[in-house]
Amino acid sequence: MRLAGHPVHPMLVHFPIVFWSCAVAADVAGMAAPSPLAAQLAFATLALGCASGLLAMIAGIHDFAGLAKDSPARDTAVIHLMAMCSAWLIFLLALALHGSPSMPEISILALVTTAVGFGVMAFGGWLGGKLVYKFGVGRL
């Protein structure tokens, strides 16, 4: 999927990565010094990350469908896809565990879930980098 000749998926992935990274920071801050503001920020950034992540996944799946079946990048792309879909589901669970924007505190389970999501996302992102820089996926 391209927009004015540029691949769309790499343009979109930065948004969920930033939002989910901010969610981890807000969770840690909220645990260190309980604050309704930290809980609201964590909830908002998780929600925005899940919404923007869905858009990035749609573009990524479109790109994956166009990848040749005999491509040497195929196996890495499958693992990348599974990791990032898993991260999205984990962050969706973290959002549910955060409850609502009006929850005054962050639970340890919500923090752990967000941290696990971050780890899975980091692994999937590393694989995405491998797809671009080793295999040249998405280049013209």
C-alpha positions in Angstrom: 0.0 0.0 0.0 1.5 3.3 -1.1 0.6 7.0 -0.9 2.3 9.2 -3.5 4.9 6.5 -4.0 5.7 6.0 -0.3 4.9 2.9 1.7 2.0 3.6 4.1 2.8 0.9 6.7 6.1 2.4 7.8 4.5 5.9 8.0 1.8 4.6 10.4 3.8 2.3 12.8 5.4 5.2 14.6 2.1 6.3 16.1 1.2 3.1 18.1 4.9 2.8 19.1 5.0 6.3 20.6 1.5 6.0 22.2 2.3 2.6 23.8 5.7 3.7 25.0 4.0 6.7 26.7 1.5 4.3 28.2 4.4 2.3 29.9 5.9 5.6 31.2 2.5 6.7 32.5 2.0 3.4 34.2 5.4 3.5 35.9 4.8 7.1 36.9 1.4 6.2 38.2 2.7 3.4 40.3 5.6 5.4 41.7 3.3 8.3 42.6 -0.3 7.4 42.3 -2.1 10.1 40.4 -5.4 10.3 38.5 -3.6 12.2 35.8 -1.1 9.3 35.2 -4.0 6.9 35.1 -5.9 9.1 32.6 -2.7 9.5 30.5 -2.1 5.7 30.5 -5.7 5.0 29.4 -5.7 7.6 26.7 -2.3 6.6 25.2 -3.3 2.9 25.3 -6.6 3.7 23.5 -4.8 5.9 20.9 -2.1 3.2 20.4 -4.8 0.5 19.8 -6.6 2.7 17.3 -3.5 3.8 15.4 -2.1 0.2 15.7 -5.2 -1.1 13.9 -4.6 1.2 11.0 -0.9 0.2 10.9 -1.9 -3.5 10.9 -4.4 -3.0 8.0 -1.6 -1.4 5.9 0.9 -4.1 7.1 -1.5 -7.0 6.2 -2.0 -5.4 2.8 1.8 -5.3 2.3 2.2 -8.9 3.6 -0.4 -10.1 1.0 1.7 -8.6 -1.7 4.9 -10.4 -0.6 5.9 -13.2 -2.9 5.3 -16.6 -1.4 8.9 -17.6 -2.2 10.4 -14.4 -0.8 13.3 -15.0 1.6 11.6 -12.4 3.8 8.4 -14.4 4.2 9.2 -16.3 7.4 10.4 -13.1 9.1 7.3 -11.3 7.9 5.0 -14.0 9.4 6.7 -13.8 12.8 6.6 -9.9 12.6 2.9 -10.1 11.8 2.2 -12.5 14.6 4.3 -10.5 17.1 2.6 -7.2 16.3 -0.9 -8.7 16.3 -0.1 -10.2 19.7 1.3 -6.9 21.0 -2.0 -5.2 19.8 -4.1 -7.8 21.7 -1.9 -7.5 24.8 -2.3 -3.7 24.8 -6.0 -4.1 24.2 -6.1 -6.3 27.3 -4.1 -3.6 29.2 -6.6 -1.0 28.1 -9.4 -3.2 29.5 -7.5 -3.6 32.7 -7.1 0.1 33.1 -10.9 0.3 33.2 -11.9 3.8 32.2 -10.3 7.3 32.0 -11.9 8.0 35.4 -10.1 5.2 37.2 -8.0 6.9 39.9 -5.1 4.4 40.1 -3.2 1.9 38.0 -3.2 -1.7 39.1 0.0 -3.8 39.1 -1.7 -6.2 36.7 -2.3 -3.4 34.3 1.3 -2.2 34.6 2.6 -5.8 34.0 0.4 -6.3 31.0 1.5 -3.0 29.5 5.1 -3.9 30.1 4.7 -7.3 28.5 3.0 -5.6 25.5 5.9 -3.3 25.2 8.4 -6.2 25.1 6.4 -8.0 22.4 6.1 -4.8 20.5 9.9 -4.2 20.7 10.6 -7.7 19.4 8.1 -7.2 16.5 9.5 -3.8 15.7 13.0 -5.3 15.6 11.7 -7.8 13.1 10.1 -5.0 11.1 13.5 -3.3 10.9 15.0 -6.5 9.7 12.4 -6.8 7.0 13.3 -3.3 5.7 17.1 -3.2 6.2 18.0 -6.8 5.6 15.4 -7.9 3.0 14.5 -4.5 1.5 10.8 -4.9 2.0 8.9 -1.7 1.2 11.7 -0.2 -0.8 11.0 0.9 -4.4 
